[in-house]
Amino acid sequence: MKTKALARFSFLAATIAWLVMLFSDVTVLFSDLKGLIPDLPVWLPKVMLDLYVISLYYYYKFKIERDETLNFTDLLWRVFATGLVATVLSLALRLLDFLLGSTKLSSNIFFIEVQYLMNLGLFISFMTAAFTCWKRLILYQKSKWLIRGWTLFEFALLAVLLSDIVQLFQGEWMLSIVSVLTGLLALVLSANMKWVAYLNFRQKWTSLLLLMLSFFYLGYFFYTTNRFSEEIAAQSSAFLEFNGHIFNIYLFSFVILYGIFSFLVILFNLPTSSVFEQKLEEVVNFQRISQSVQTEQSEESVYDILLESSVSSVFADAAWLEIKGDHEQYRLQTRNIPEAEAIRIQEHLSGRNVKGVLDQSTDKTRNLSSHLATLKGTRFRSIMAFPVQVKGEKIGTLALLKELPDGFNKEMTQIVAAFANQAGISIENFRLMKEAIQTERYKEELKIAKNVQKSLLPNRLESGADFEIAAFAESADEVGGDYYDTLRISDHQVGLIIADVSGKGTTAAFHMSQMKGIFHSLAQQALDPREFMIRANQALRYCLERGSFISATYFMLDMHERKIHYSRAGHCPVLYYRAAEKQSTFLVDKGAALGMVKGQDYCHHVETHAINYAVGDVMVLYTDGITEAKNPKGEEFGLERLKETMMEVSAGTPREMQEHLIRRLYEYTGTEEIDDDYTTMIVKFK
């Protein structure tokens, strides 16, 4: 946004400078013709011209030089488009002059002066745009010396620009030195054409056309401004003469010089464009073969790449690939040739005892074109065979065919030989890495599943003025099936759930995601906990396969009543600590796990219970991984040890109680390697 604002400001400054230049120059010209002393300084038009040039320079600097989206041809298009617009405007002025005919206005020196200054402004604008684009092209792949040379060149041009106003150079000899220095810098900088090598054949033709049109615009404006200069010079010397402003000549010379250099370099590079593009395609094909092990899903895909790359690189008409498969048997894969015809050619060469196609013991690449001359019924007259090897062992043969006799040369042989060698390595690596890739893919899928599972657990738990919650979850495998969550139902109601999916791994994690969706959809309806379980069971009974189930306990905290409504579906009993009595009890209630009862009878296997909570009370929710954790002797942590552990820190915060419990678990088991998922959610009431 800042760059756009600066560009607009620079354009506005250039417009104002040109208008002031126009007014002051016409005023000075009028005074000169009338023999009067000008009311304005005679140097003002030149100052305004310099300000106009500087403003244009910064306008195109912000508009073109800092636009990183422009490629090489885009820059030439900018030059062409700017020249086109300027030329159209200039031709519109000429049309106006033509329509006026031989009237007094058309021959009026002030009218001619205005036309001249308009053409001069358009000409300088076009040259400045070209100068900025040339700068981008010259500084492509820039180096320190190149940047320093360009900076010195710009300062030299600035000095020349200001020399018409401020006498920077005392005597013609100083100006000559600056001119020689500027000319040498222009020649050296113009020789930097690295960008031309990156143009393809079509882009080079486009660039030549754009440069030719740009030359036309430059020639047109040079002729037009000089014609106007001659007309005005015949009547007065008080005007901005194009040729009298040295900077104009320098700028024009540099623009035309680099344009000619670019045109010639592109023109001379045209014959090599197709070769360069072919070499580039060969590099791309070689890279495709090299990376085929990582990108393709089967050996057949690697074979296709080898055949396609080889055929396109040497302009072959057909090809086949014979690869050793299981049980030392060879399989044939063809391209642009029927398998029956390929077999017939093989039999013909084998019958003539030709080495290099059917004889897998040879490691020589042979041009076998002469042997096809005697084969009837085939259009192919050139054939070249390449062994596909890995570590000195031949695993197959690549054969390329052409319809023309002697259609292959030595360079083609070297190219395809490199392809065949790389393909052999890729194919063998594919076989060696196939199992490893499958294992890695499985690990990656587990990693993704673990990330997905983590995303299913809440990042933030609900809290309120009456309670505070802390939760912890750790999976025994990459993914687990434990789930906990909270949801704000209303301003005074909050839903809590803890669940444990039977089994482990990705299946458990998948069912866990289903449980999350059910919880969020049903809890928002403010259902009674029993009704919540009934509907959850109905939703899951068709999703869970036989033998799978989900144990869960759902709670609804009512902060107006300071009461907990809950239903238990086969989950671990809740440990509830009452601060007033300083006693802990397990809430053992009736309830079958979700998915255990598939029919409508589930409503008979679940109940709703309610308890009041008071300040300091603690509710500990957990999964069976906590109580079934074993020490080295095989003894479980158990419910009583859980109760004792929580009594030790009943006065602490939920976070402190959670950390104490997990630390005691690890101390009890003697390791952080767990056999089952650890999940707890501790609620303390305030």
Secondary structure, 3 states (H helix, E strand, C coil): CHHHHHHHHHHHHHHHHHHHHHHHHHHHHHHHHHCCCCCCCCCHHHHHHHHHHHHHHHHHHHHHHCCCCCCHHHHHHHHHHHHHHHHHHHHHHHHHHHHHCCCHHHHCHHHHHHHHHHHHHHHHHHHHHHHHHHHHHHCCCCCHHHHHHHHHHHHHHHHHHHHCCCCCCCCHHHHHHHHHHHHHHHHHHHCCCHHHHHCCHHHHHHHHHHHHHHHHHHHHHHHHHHHHHHHHHCCCCCCCCCCCCHHHHHHHHHHHHHHHHHHHHHHHHHHHHHHHHHHHHHHHHHHHHHCHHHHCCCHHHHHHHHHHHHHHHHCCCEEEEEEECHHHCEEEEEECCCHHHHHHHHHHHHHCCCCCCCCCCCCCCEECHHHHCCCCCCCCCEEEEEEEEECCEEEEEEEEEECCCCCCCHHHHHHHHHHHHHHHHHHHHHHHHHHHHHHHHHHHHHHHHHHHHHHHCCCCCCCCCCEEEEEEEECCCCCCCEEEEEEECCCCEEEEEEEEECCCHHHHHHHHHHHHHHHHHHHCCCCCHHHHHHHHHHHHCCCCCCCCCEEEEEEEEECCCCEEEEEEEECCCEEEEECCCCEEEEECCCECCECCCCCHHHHHHECCEEEECCCCCEEEEECHHHHCCECCCCCECHHHHHHHHHHHCCCCCHHHHHHHHHHHHHHHHCCCCCCCCEEEEEEEEC
